[in-house]
Amino acid sequence: SSIANAVGMAKAGTETKPIVATIGDSTFLHSGIPPLIDAVYNDADITVLLLDNKIVAMTGGQNHPGTGITLRGEKSHKVEYEEIVRATGVKWVKTVDSYDMGAMLRTIREAIAFKGVAVVISDRPCVLDPVRLRGAPMEVDVLACTGCQSCMNLGCPALSWSDELFEGHHKVKISVSGCIGCSMCAQVCPTDCIKPAAKIAL
């Protein structure tokens, strides 16, 4: 798993940059816990980003013990990742909203600065499950957009260039059908021109 690889890199002592392992929730449950124990046992200086996306994304969107729902759709016990992580001996663990970019960046910086094993649990449903995610779509105030590309750097498939220009730069538009309303584009917009569709003045 990525955690095992990170432990190996940390103990090899050849890396000069922080070592961060990312792992999905279902993968963590079936192959991430033993290497996390190993990381603590061997005092590896690594950060683990555990993506609690509440789905087995790599094999078709099934439920797993972290969702609290069986494959038959029945309610069952839901494992708590913080409890599991602390049980392995990890001293630094925090859960953060994946869509709160400011909180996420601060938390990752804190985790990297911690000496030893640190675990950040990124908590939001997988984007491949739009039923759980769908919110009010965002919209660009075309008059205020300066085409700075800050939102485009997110790589969101709902964002694209429009035919409108600002000082020779294309402005941005948002596909209503593709937008899930996560607001990440609005969080990074320096001109505050991206808002929920209903709040854009005509």
N, C-alpha and C positions, 0 to 999 in steps of 0.2 A: 504494500500500500504506500501511499505518499508519505505517511508518517514514518514508516520503516525506512524509506529512502532518506527522509530528512534526518533521522537519527544517525544513519550511516555517514551522511555528509558532515554532520556536526562533530562526530567522533573522529572523522578523518582529519579534521582541523585544517582543511585546505581552503575553506570559504572565508572571504573577507566581508561579505554582505550578510544581512540577516537571512536566516533560513526559515521559510514559511511553507508549510504543507497545507494544501486544501483537500478536503474530503467531504463527500456527500453524506447525508444522514444514514441512508440504508447501507452504504459501503462501510461507514464507521461501525455499524452494528455487526456486520459479518466479517470484517477484516481490519478494523481500525483500533479496537480495544487492546489486543495483545501488544502491538507496537507502541501504543501510548503508555502501557505499563512499563515496557522496555525503555522508553524515553525517560520516564521518571527514575527508574531503577539505575540507569546509566548516566543520570544527571546531564541530559542533552539540552543544549541551549537552543530551543526551537520554538516557533509559534505555529499553532495548528488553527486553521480556519475551518470550523465545522459548519457546513451549509445545511441547516435544518430546513429543507424545502418540502418536507412532509409528503414525499413521494419517491418511488423508485424510478427516477427519470430515465436511466440508461436502458431499461428493459420494457418500457411501455406504460409506466404510470401506476404501478401497483401500490397497494398499501403495505405497510410493514409495522413492526412493533413500536415504532416512534409515532405512528399516527393514531393508535388506539382503536383501529378498525381492522377486522380480519378481512381476508380475501373474499369471504362470503358476505361482507358488508355488515357484519355484526360488531357491536361495541365490545372492546376488550381493554385489558390493562395497557396504558400508554407509558412507555419508559420516559424518564426524565434525564436528559443529557447531562445537565449540570451535576446531578447526583452520581451518574456513572463516572464522569470525568473526575470529580473529587475523590471518588472511591479508589481510583487508580493512584492517587497521591498527588495529583496536580494541585498546586497552591493558588494559582492565578487563573481564574475562569470568569468570563463575563458573557452575558447574552445581550445582543444588540439588534435593533430593527434594521434589516438590510437596506431599507429604503430611506433611512435617516442618514444621509451621506456625511454630515458633520459628525454625528455620534460614531459612525462606523470608522471614519478616519482617525478620530481621537483614540478610539478603543484599540485599533490596530497599532497605532504608535505606542500606546502604553504597553501593549503585549510584547512588542518587539524590544522595548527598553527593559523589560523584566528579564532577569538572568535566571534561566531555567526553562522549564516547560510552561508555556502559557497557551490557553485555549480560548478562542473567540467563537462564540456560537452565533452564527448569522441566521436570524429567524424571519423567514417569509416563505409562503408557498412557491413552488416552482412555476415559472411562467408558462410551462407547457400545460398547466391546469388552469385555463382562463376562467372557469366557473368560480373558483375560489378567489380569484384576483380582481375580476372586473369591477372597476369603479367609474366615476364620472370622467370622461375623456378630457384631456387638456387641449388648449387651443392657443395659437400664437396671435398676439395683437400685432398685425402686420405693420401698423404705423410706428410702433415702438421698436420693432426688431431691427438690429444693426448688422445682422449677418456675421456675428463674431465667431461662430462655430463652437462655442462652449458646449451647447447642448448636443451638437452633432458628434462631438468627441465621445459621447456615451456609447455610441454604436447602436442606439435603439432603432429597430426596424420600422417604427411608426413615424420616424422623423425623415424628412427629405427636403431637398432644395426647392424653393418656389421660383416662379418667374419674376417675382418682385425683386428689385435691386436696391441696395443702399451703398452709395459711393462705390459702385462697381461690383459689390459683393452680393451674392444671392442670399435672400432672406430664407427663413425656414418655415415649413408647413408641417402639420401633424395629421396623419391619417386617423380619422375618428374610429374606423373599424379596427385598426391595429393598436390603438392606445388603450392601455389597461388602467390609466389614471394613477400611476405610481408616484408622480410628481417629481421624479429625479431631475427631469429637464428644467423644471421651474426652480429647483434648488440651486442649479448651477448658472442660471441665466443672470448676467450682470445688469441687464436693463429691466428686469422684472416684467417681461412682456409675455410670459407664459402663465396662464391661469386656467382653472376649470372652465370649460366651454360656456357655461351659463353666466360667468362673471365678466366676460369680455363685452365692453360697451360697444354698441353698434353705431 
